[in-house]
Amino acid sequence: MTANEIRKAFLDFFASKGHTIVPSAPIVIKNDPTLMFTNAGMNQFKAIFLGEETLKFTRAVDTQRCLRVSGKHNDLEEVGIDTYHHTMFEMLGNWSFGDYFKKEAIAWSWELLTEVYKIDKSRLYVTYFEGDEKEGLEKDTETYNFWKEFVAEANILPGNKKDNFWEMGETGPCGPSSEIHYDNRPDSERALVDGATLVNGDHDQVIEIWNNVFMQFNRLKDGSLQLLPAKHVDTGMGFERLVRVMQGKTSNYDTDVFQPMISFIAERSGKKYNSAVKPGREGWNEAVAMRVLADHIRAISFAIADGQLPSNNKAGYVIRRILRRAVRYSYQYLEFKEPFLNQLVPLLAEQFKRVFDNLYDQKDFVQKVVLEEEISFLRTLLSGINRFNQMTSVFATAQTVVNGDGTQIHTPYKNVVSGKNAFELSDTYGFPLDLTELMAREKGWQVDVKGFNEALQQQKTRSRAATAIDTGDWVVLKDDDTVEFTGYDETESIAHIVKYRKVKAKGTEQYQIVLDKTPFYAESGGQVGDKGELVFPVGEVIYVTDTKKENGLIVHFTDKLPEDIDDALTAIVDPALRNRTNSNHSATHLLHAAMKQVLGAHVNQKGSLVNSDYLRFDFSHFAKVTDDELAQIEAIVNQKVRENIPLKEERSVLYAEAITSGVTALFGEKYGEYVRVITFDDEFSKELCGGTHVKATGQIGFFKIISESAVAAGVRRIEAITGIAAEDYIIAQNKLVQHLKELLKNPKDISKSVEALLEENSKLKKEIEKSVLEKSAGLKNELAEKAEQINGINFIAQKVQLPNADAIKNLAYQLKDIVSDLFLVLAAEIDGKPSLTVMIAENLVKEKNLNAGAIVRELAKEIKGGGGGQPFFATAGGSDISGLDKALEKAKSFVA
């Protein structure tokens, strides 16, 4: 069976058992503060397990795209090294929401594996939870007895809490589990060693393929367990592992899931892929590199297709890290010195066509983003190599050793890359430790691995401290799972508090409150959450500082709790903020439609922010939007504003019907069976949207674009304002023009006056530059005469009075042309700050192993600064002018 046939057989089997086939949720999670990525099939059903949401079906089956590269579930460093870990993988799952439980789940698992897939029963081992005395959890004899109906007792194994009690995190739904393992060893090995002894023993050929989790409990913050409102089944089967078993392979990478890409990589690199090669043997690094590229491109591509662009923070940083790890391997072991990773995107998109179409639909955009990231990182990689060379020059390797008695010894020529420097290469330039070690070995150096690990741990500690959030358990006042949102129709509602909890972050305490009915819009789809008040009968007012969504709940953030928590209250949204937000949100829809008209149908939303002050719209486009195009877009939007088009809002529309009607849907969003459609003129703007809007476009008042810029490869950003903000902006711009007119003595044509002023300024600059050059020429001869012969070197170290760094650089190059064997150090004060310049003749760099960049950093310590540059020319700045003389004195020590 092919991979596609294996996947289809799974979905069809459970559909025949009454399960609804559910599409995969996006790999990037947007409304759960506890997760950045979908890391398990159950993530999209989390609110159901907690009893906070209900579905129209009680049985489901799916294949879910998952990503495990951060937090508790982090497989990144194993990827490519072993045969079965991946960053992105598919999790096949069947689900029961308060319907069937252990008996059916176990029977169907066995039926599918042995009767549909025809897997050898003797090679399958199953586990059950052996219990945990500390937790007061009994042995799961029920699961054991069900398995006895199908499996020989020798193949039914007890498992401890680590292996057979599944928990989503420190808190949340959990329960005992039953794993299914497959022994893939040849019969000769199986005869020698019983497979039962290798289960959960990290043997690469005795692997877990399926886990049936019986969700019974909710883990509270204090560690205790409470029964869930209903018992659920949550199963997960690793698709890539299942395909490996079905296709009789010893590695996931040898299946048709990965082989098309690995074959392509091998062909383009001119290197052979050896699946069986072992660590330390010839071809190992190349094999690992090909596996890394074939794996990582999946995580990168699907994350970008789901709306997560590489960046320097949070989820974007994770994707950038994965991408850079792949580029490092391709550069280091496959010798791709030019961008290559992006070439895998079309191949991957074709492979998943009709499985996950969102990648195929955006393959050109995704490939462009990956290409630009590769180009950027390859530049960084070269910068990192240059930085490494600076670190390993003679003058950059000084070490301070502390003796047992506390005294310090300075040893300037120790051939060790310090842990701090190795961490800098990793953190700033994306170098893995093994790359730094490899480059060090080539120079006969070593790396302080212990120091590197200490620096890494310090960073992790700082990161955890900065993001630590202490969240208490929910205190439930009303056992009511339904929360009614009334914000589309009103901004005030009578409500009661259903539950609340305390949250502490960065030393500040807040409360999160859930109401049974609320007009407050929770942050979603780019629109910020509402602010407002909770007003109680006794006159007490609690301010709502923000509103967010969590697992289907609308959560109100407050700084305190009311005195009487059971009282009815009036939830009142700040009307002024809401109205301005509505205007900006509706203007975003008009903007999107206008951009498609002017720029083309390829324009798609890639992110947005809508608040009461302005709107920000990120979109796919591969060129800067010209001023003329911006003017056209702005004109179209304002025309639609003047037409005062009434809002057409349709709630509870079947998703399939909405898509058929031509509505615009966003990539990376998880839509339910029913959706809300927002239309401003059927022929102009029709989008799926859950946000709040104006009743008619005329309420927007006026629309003004204030900026257009690049965000990432293939992604641009427009920022705009509406209503009062737009009016204030125009008034401010008019005042600015009037002020300029006054400064220019009220000319008839302000443009001509500014042009004349700029021309005059340019002439004056040229005259100043001429004067500086003349002064430099005089200094050149004066300094050349002061050259001092030291060990065959013409040494010059002097203070100069020149107005800028360019003049000093020009002087240095002039001296280099007329003074042979030059070692030059110039000190100057520029705009009240100290400056140092070092110029060394190229022959001295090679013959005497001198490095201007390393030297200038040492000298900069005297002026409390830093700098760098090339081996023959470097500069530094600082904050202590009084140290310039000391720096010049110190310069002689490098040639004496």
N, C-alpha and C positions, 0 to 999 in steps of 0.2 A: 504494500500500500504506500502511496505517496503521502507526504505530509498533509496535503490538502484533503485527501481521502480519509486520513486518520482523524483529522479535526471534524470533518463532516459526519463521520460515523458516531463520534461522541455526541454531537448536538442532536443528531437524528434519534439516537438511542433514548436519550432522556426526553426528547419531545414525544416519543411513543409512550413514555410513562407519565404523560400529562404535564410536562414542564413547558413553560413559556420560554422561547429563545430570546434572551435579552442582549442587546448590543453592548460591546465593550465601552466602559466609561473612559474618558480621556486619561492619559497617563499622568497629566498634571492636575493636581487637586487645587480647587479655588476657594472652597467654602468650608475647609476644615483646618483650624489653626494648629492642630496636632500633627499634620502631615503635609509634606510638599508634593509627594508623588504617590500614586497608587502603588502600594507594595504588596497587596494581596487581593484576591478576587472579592473578598468580603467588604472592601472599603466602601463601594457604592451602596452597600446594603446596611451599613453600620447603624444608621438611624432606625432601621426596622428592628434590628436585634435589640436596640435599647428601648424599643417600644415608643419611639418618638414619631414614627411615620408608619403608614399602612400602604400596602399595595393592592392592586385589583386581582392579583394572583398569589397563590401560596406556594407554588413550585416554579423554580426558574433554572435555566441552564445557560451558560455563556462561555466564551473564551475571552479572558481579560488581559489586556496589555499591562504588565507590571514592571516596576523599576526598583531595584534594590542596590542603592549606592550610598546610603547615608543612614545615620541613626542606628537603631538596634539591628536592622536587617541590612548589612553592608557586605556585599560579596565582591566589591570592585577589585581588590588586590588578588583574588583567586582567579579572576577571569583571564583565560588564555593559558594559565599555568596548569589547571586541571582540565578534566574532560566534560564537566557538567555544571559549572557555575556560569551565570550570565548576568549582565547588567539588566537589559530588557529581556523579558521572557513572557511567554503566554501561559496563563494559568487557566486550565479547563476546570470548570466547576459546576456542580449541581447543588441546588439550594432548596431547603424546606423552611418556610416561615410559619412555624407553629402547626405544621401538617404532619408528615411522617417523621420518624426518628431513626433510631439505631437499626432496627430490624430491616427496614426497607433499604436504607443506605448501604448496609453491608451486603445484602443479597444482590442488589443491582450492581455494586462495584464488582463482585465476583462474576456475575453474569456477563457484564461487558468485557472484562479482561479475558475471561476463559472461553466464552462462547462466541462473542462477536470478534474480538481480536485474536482468539485462539492462542493465547499465551500459555506456555507450558506451566501447568499447575505446580509441578515439583520445584520450580524455580522461584515461586512466590512465597514470601514470608509476611505475616501480619502481626501487628503489635496491639496491645491494649494497655490502659493505664493501671499500674500496679498499686496505686494509692499513695497517700503521703500523710504520715502520722502527724507531722507538725501542723499541717493545714487542716487536719481533721477530715481528710478526704479518704473515702473507702476505695478498695479495689473495684475496678469496673468489671465485675463478674458478668454483668448483662452482655457487654460486648464480647467477652470471652466465649460465653455460651452460644451466642449467635454465630460466631466464627466456626465453632466446632461442627456446625451443620455442613460446612463446606471444606474445611481445611484440616489436615492432619495435625494433631495436638503438638507434634514436634516442631511444626512450623508456625505455631501461635506463641508469641513471645511477650513477656511482661516488659513494660517500659517505664522509666522514671518520669518525674515531673518535667524535667528539661525536654525530654523527647516526646512525651505523650500527654502533656497538658498544655493546650494552646492558649496563648494570651496575646491580645492585640498590642498591648503596651503595659505600662505600669498600672493603668486603670482601664476599665472597659469590659466588654463581653469576653468570655472565656469558657473553657470547658475541656473535658477529657477528649483525647483523640485516638484514632486508630490508624496507624500508618500501614502502607503496603509497600514492601521492598522486593526488588527483583535481583536475582543472582545471575549475573551475566558471564561468569567464569566458564572456561571450557570444562567438559566433563572430567578430564584428568585431574584438574585442580579441585573440583567439587568432591571427588572421591577421597582426596587427601585431607581436606579441611571442610568441616560442616559449615554451610552457609549461615546457619543460625548464630554462630559465634562471631560473624562479621557484620551483622546488622547494626547500624548506627555506629560503626567502627571506622568511618572515613575511608573505607575501601572503595577505590574508584570503579570497581566492577560489581559491587553489591550496593545498590543505590535505592533510595526512597523514590517512588514514582507517584504515590497518591497518599493524601492524608484526609481522613474523614474526621472532621471536628464536630463534636456534639455540644453545641452551645447551650449551656444551662445556667451559667452564673454571670454576675457583673462584679468585677473587682473594684472595690471602693478604695479611696485614698489611704485609709488606715490599714489596708491590706486584707480586710475581711471580704468575704464573698456573700452576695445575696442572690437569691434565685431570680432569674429573668422572668418577665411576665408570661413568656411562652418558651417552649423548647424548640431549638432550631437545628438544622443540619447545614454545615458549611464545609464543602469539600474542595480540595484543590489538587489537581494533577498537573505536574510539570509537562507541558506539551512537548518540549524539546527532548526530555528524557523518555517520554512515551514513544516518540518517533524513533529514537535510538534503539529501544527494545524491539519495536516492530520491524525495523529494518536490519536487525541483527548486527549492529555496529558496536564498537567498544568505546566510542566517543560521540558526544552530541554533534561535534563539528564534522563528523564523517557522514552525516545524513544530508538529505536534500534540502534541509532547512538552511544549512550554511555552505554546502559545497559549491553552489554556483558562484558565490562571492569569493570563496577561497581560491577556486580555480582561476577566476578573473585576476585576483591579486597576484597569484603565482605567475600567471602569463605576463602581466605588465611589469612585474619586478624582475623577471628572468630567473627566479629562484624556485627550487623544488619544495613542495610541501610534503613533509614526512610526518604522517600522523603518529607513527609508533616511536619516534625518537624520544630518548630519555634526557633528563636534565644533565648538563655538562657535556653531552655528546654533540658532534657536528650536526648542524641543522636545527638544534633546539631553539635558539633565539629566533630564527626565521619562522619556525612553526608557531611559536608563541605569538610573534608579531602578527602573523596572518590571522590567527584566531582572534586576537584582540581587535583588529580592524573589522573583521566580519561580525563580531559581536557588537562593538561600540557604535558602529554606524546605525544599528537598529535603534538603540536608545536615543542617540542624537537626533535622528530623523523623525522619529515618532513624537519626541518631545517638542521639536520645532513645529511640526505639523499641528500639534495640539495647542500651540500658542506660546510656548516657552522659548524665548530667544536666549542664546548664551549671553551672560552678563557677569558683573563682578559681585553680585550678591544673591543670597538665598538660592532658589531653584535654578536661576540662570547661571550661578557660579558652578553648581553641580554639573550642569550640561557642558559648560566650558571646560571643566576639569576632565570630564570623560573624553571630550573631543581632543584636548591637548595630550592626554595620555596616548590616544591612538596615533596622533601625529608624531609624538616622540618615538614610538615603536617603529613607525614607517620610516622615519628619518634615520634612526639609529641602526636598525637591523635589516631593513629592506632597501635602504639607500635611495628613498624617494626624496630628492632635494627640492622638488617642486610640488605644489598642491596635488594630491592624489585622492584623498579620502572622499572628496565630493563626487568623484566619478562612480562611486558605489551606489549613490542615491537612486538613479534611474533603474538600476538593476533590482534594488530592494523594492522600489515602488511597483515594478512590474510583478515581482514575486507575490506581493500582498494585494494585488488588484482583486477586487470582489471579495476580499476578506476584511481589510481595513482600507476603504477607498479614500479616506481623507489624505493619506500620504500620496497616493497616485494623483489626486486632484491638485496637489500643491508641489509636485516633484521639482518643478523648475525653481520655485521660490526656495524650497528647502536646500536644493543643490547650491544655489547662489549664496545663501547664508553660510553654509559649510565652507564653500570656497573662500569667502571673505575672511572667515575665522582662521582658516588654514594659512592664508597669506599673512595675516597679522601675527599669528603665532610663530611662523617660520622666521619672521623678522625678530621676534622676541627671542627665539631659540638662538639665533646668531648673536644677539646682544648678550644673552646668557653665556655663550661660549667666550665672547670677549671679556665679560666680567670674570669668568673663571680664570682666564689667562692673566688678568690683572691681579686676582687673588693669589695666584701661584708665581707671581714675579718675586724677585728677591726681597723687595722693599715692602711687600704687602703681607709677608708671612710672619711678622714679628709675633712672638708668643710670650705671655707672662706666666711663669711657673711659680706657684706658692709653695714654699718649703714647709716642713712640719712645724718650725718655730714661728711661722707667720711672715717671714721675710719673703721678698719677691725677687726673682731673677729674671731679667729680660733677655730672651734668646732670640735674636733677629733672624736666624736662618734655619729654622726648623721646618722640614718639608712635610707639613701636615695642614690639610684644609680644615680650618676650625669648624666646630659644630655650628657656630653662629653663621659662618659664611656658607656652609653647606645648606643650612636652612634658608638663607637668603636666596640661594639659587633655586630652591624648591618653591618657596613662597612667592617670589617676585617673578622668576623666569620659567616656572613650571618644570624645573629639572627634577626627575626622580633621583633618589639617593643612589641607585645603582648606576645611573648615567654619570653622576659626579664621581663615583668611585672608579668607573671605567676610565674616564678622562684623567683622573689622578694617577692611576696605575701606569698610563701611557707616559706620564712625566716622571715616574718613579716616586710618586707621592702617596700619602695615605689620607684617609678622611676620619675625622673624629666622630665616629658613629654615635658614641654615647652622648656627646655634646649635641649632636643633631637631634637625637630622640628627646633630650631634655628640652630643647627649644621648641620642638613640635608639641610636647606635652604642655608646656607653658601656654602656647597659643590656644590649644584645645580648652585648657582651664579658663583662659580669659574669655573665649567664645561662649563657653557654657555659662559663665557668670553673667555675661552681657545679655544672654537670651533666656536666663532661667525664669520660669514662671511657676509659681506655687499655686495650683488650682485645687480648691476644696471640693468635697463631694456636694452634689445637689441636695438641698433640703427640700423635700417634696411636701407641698401644702395641699394640693388637690391632685388626685389620681386621674388626670385628664390628659390624654395624648394629643388632643386636637388644639391647635392654636390658629385662631381665625385672623387673617390679615384684612383690615378694612381700609387700608391707606389709598386704594384706588378711588374710593368714593367719599372719604371724609378724613379730616385731620384731627378729629376728637372722637374718642370712644370711651364708654364706661367699661371697666375691666377689673379683674382680680389677679393677684399674683398667684401663679401656679407653683413655681419653685424658684429658688435662688441659691447662689453660692458665693463664697468669698474667693477673690483672686489677688495674689500678691506678685508684683513684678517690679524689679529695680527698687525695692524698698517701699513701694507705694501700694496701699490697699484699695481695692475697688470691689464693687459687688456686681454680679450679673443676675439679671432678673428676667424671668419668662412670664408673660401675661397670657391669659386665656383668649384675649382679644386685643389687637393693637393696630393703630394707624401708622406706626413707625416703620419706615422702609429700612430693611436690613441691607447693609453694604453688599452689592452683587452686580455683576455685569458692568463694572466700571463706575456705577453710581455709588457715591458715599452714603453711609447710613445717616438717618435722620437724627437731629437733636431736638430737645424739647423738655417737657415737664410731666411729672406724675403728680397730680393734685389730689389730696385726700380731704375728706369731709371736714376734718378738724382745722383745715387751713394749712396743713403741712405740705410743703412743696419739695419734691425730690427732682433734681435736674438730671436729665438723661444726656450724657456727654457723647454717646455714640451708640449705634445699633449695628449688630453683625449677625451673620447666619452661622449656625453650627449644627451640622447633621439634621438639617430640616427645621431647627428651632430658630425663632427670632429672639435674640438675646439683647436686652437693654443694659447698657453700662451706666452705673451710678456710683457716686462717691460715698453713699450711705444707704441704710435701710430705713423704712418708715417706722415710726413708733408702734403703730398697730398694723402688723403685716397682713392681717386678715381683712382689713377694711376694703370696701369698694373704692375705686379711684377713677379719676378721669385722666386718660393718657392724651396729652396735647402736643402735637408736632409744632415746632417753630414755623409759623406760616411764611414768614419772609424768606427764611433760608430755603424752605421747600419750593416756593414759587420760583426763586432764582435758579434752583437746581433743575426744576421742570423745564425752564426755558433753555438751559444749556443742554439738557438731555434731548429734547426735541430738535434743537438745532444740530446736534450730532447726527441724527437720522437724516436731516436735510442735507448736511454736509457730505455724508457718505454717498447719497444719491447723486448729488451735484458732481462729486469727484468722478464717479463712474461715467457720467456724461462727458466730462472734459478730458479726463486722463485715460479712460478705457475701462472695459468690464473686468480687467484683471485686478482692479483695486479691491482689496478686501481688508476689513478691520483686523488689526493685529494687537489691539489693546486700546483701552480708553480710560479716561478719568473724567467723571462729571461731578462737580460740586457747585456750591453756590457762587463761587468767584469766577470760574472759567471752565472751559472744556478742553480736553486734550485728546487727540485722535491719532493713533498710530495705524499706518496702512502699508500694504505691500505696493511698492513702486520702485523701479530701479534707476531713477534719475531725479535730480532736483526739480521740484515744481517751479516753473518759471514765474516771474512777476505777472506776466500776461495771463497765465493759467490760473494763478491765485485770484486775479481780478475777475476772471470769468466765473470761477467757483463762487466767489463772494457775491457776485451779481445775481447768480441763479438762486442762491439761498435767500437773499433779500427780496427777490421777486416772489418767492414762495411765502415769505413772511407777509408781504403786502397783500397777497391773495387771501390771507386769513383762512387757510384751509382747515376745516374742522377735523378734529381727531376722530378716526374710526378705530374703535377698540373692540377686538373679538377675543373673548376668553373661552377657555376649554375647547379649543379647536384641535381636532386630531392632527398629530404631527405630520402624518403621511399626506393628509389633505392640504395642510398649509404649504408643504414643500411643493406639491403638485401645482398649487396656485401661483407659484413663482416668487414666494417670499424669500427674503435674504436671511440665511442662517449663518451663524459664525462657527468656524472651525475651532475645535477644542472645547466646545460647550457640550454638556450632557443634557439633552432634552428628554423630557418625559413623554408619555404617550399623548398627553394633551398639552398644548402650548397656548401662549397669548400672542396675538398678532396686532401690531401697531401700524396703522396706515395713515399717511398724509398724501392723499390723492393716489388712487390705484395705479395710475400710470407713472408715478414718480417715486414714492418711498413706501416700501412695505417690508417690515422686518419682524422677526421673532424677538420679543423683548419682555422682560419682567419688570422694567422700571416705571417710574412715574413721569407724566408728560403734561404739557399744556392742553387745554381744551380746544384751542385753535391756534394756528401758527402766528396770528397777529399778536398774541400775547408775548411773543419773543421780542418784539419791538424793533431791534436792529441787530445785525450780525456783523462782527468785525474780526478778520484774521489778524493776529498780532505776531505770529512767527511760523516759520517752516524750517525744519532741520532734519538731519539724519539721526537715526537712533541705532540702527545696526545694518548689516548687509541686506539690501533689498527692502528696508523698512524706513519710512519717513514719518515725521510727526508734524501735525498742525496744532497750534494752540489758538483758541479764539474766545471771544467774549460776546455777551448779548445784553440787551436791555440797558439798565442803568449803568452797568460796568462799561458797556460800549459807548454810551453817551459821555461818561466821565473821561474815557480815553480820548475821544475826539476833542472835547473841551481842553484837555491837557495838551494835546498836540497843537491845537490852535494857539494856545497861550505861548507855547514854545516858539512857534513861528513868529508871533508878534514880538517876543523878546529878542529873537535874532534880528528882526527888522530894526528894532531900536538900537541894538549894538552896532548895526551896519549903517546907521544914520538914515533909516527909512528909505532905502532905494526903491526905484520903481520895479526893478527886476532883481529879486533877491538871489536867484540862481547865478546871474552874471557877477554879482558882487562877491559871492562865495568863491566862484571860480577865479576871480582876480586876486582875491586874498590868498588862495592856495598857490597861485602862480608866483606871487610875491614871496611867500614862505619858502617855496622851492628854490628860488634864486638865492635867498639868504642862506639856506642850508648849504648850497653848493659853495658859497663864499666861505662859510665856516669850515667846510671840509677841506677846501684849498688851503686855508690858513693852518689847519691841523696837520696836513700833509707836509707843508713847508717846515713846520716845527719838528715833525717826526724825522725829516731828512737831516735837519741840523743835529738832532739827538743821536741819530744813527752813527754819524762820524764821531761824535763826542764819546759815545759808549764804546765804540770799536777800539778807540785808543786806550780805554781803561781795562781791556781784556788782560787777565792775569793767567800766566802759564802755570798749570798745576798738573803734574803727571801726564803731560802730553795733551792736556785739555785747555782750551781757551775759555776761562771761567769769567763770567760777568754776572754780578748780582747788584742791582741798583734800584733806587726809587726814581720814578719818573712822574712828571705832571702832564697827563694827557686827559682829555675830557670823557673818553668812553673806551669800552673794551675793544671795539673795532680798530681804533687808532693804535692801541697797544699791540694788538695782533699783527697789524700791518708793520709796525716797527720791528717786532720780533722776526718776521719773515725777511725784512730788509737786512737785518743783522746776519741772519743765517746765510744770505747770499754773499756777504762780503767777508765773513769771519769763518774760517775753517775750524773743524773740531770744536764747535761751539757748545757750551753748556751755559744757558742764559736763564736768569731769574729776574723778573721785573715785578716791582711792588708799586702799587698806586692806590690813591683814594678816589673812588668814583661815586659821586652823589652821596658823600658822607660815609661810605662803606669801604672796607679794605678789599683789595683785589690782588691776586698773585697769578703770574703767568710763567710757565716753564717751557723752554724750547731747547731741544737736544738734537745735535746733528745725527742723521741716520746711521752713519758709520759707528758713532759712539754707542747707539742703541744696540747694535749687533755685537761690536767688539767688546764692550765693557758691561753688557747686560744691564743697561740703564733704562729706566721706564719713567717718562715724564708724568704719566697718570698716577703711578704709585708714589712718586716723589712729591707731587703737589698735594696729595692727601696728607702726607706726613707734615709738610710745611704749614698746611691749613690749620693744624692743631694749635699753632701759635696765635692765630687770629680768630680762634673759636668758630671754625667753619669747616667746609668740606668742598670737594670738587673731584675732577677726573678728566679723562680725555684719552688721547692716543699715546703710544710709547714715545713719540717725538714732540708732541705738543699737547699741553694740558693747562687748564685754568682752575682757579678756586676763588670762592668768596667767603666772607665771614662777618663777624659782628664786632671784633675788637681791633680797632685801628692801631692801638699802641703795640700790637704784636708784630707789626710789619718788619721792624728792625731785627727782632729776634729771628723771624723767618729767614731774612737775608743772611744772617750769621749762620744759621743752621744749614743753609744750602751748601756751604763749603764742605760740610762733613761728608757729602755724597761723592765728592771727587778727591778729597784729601787722602 
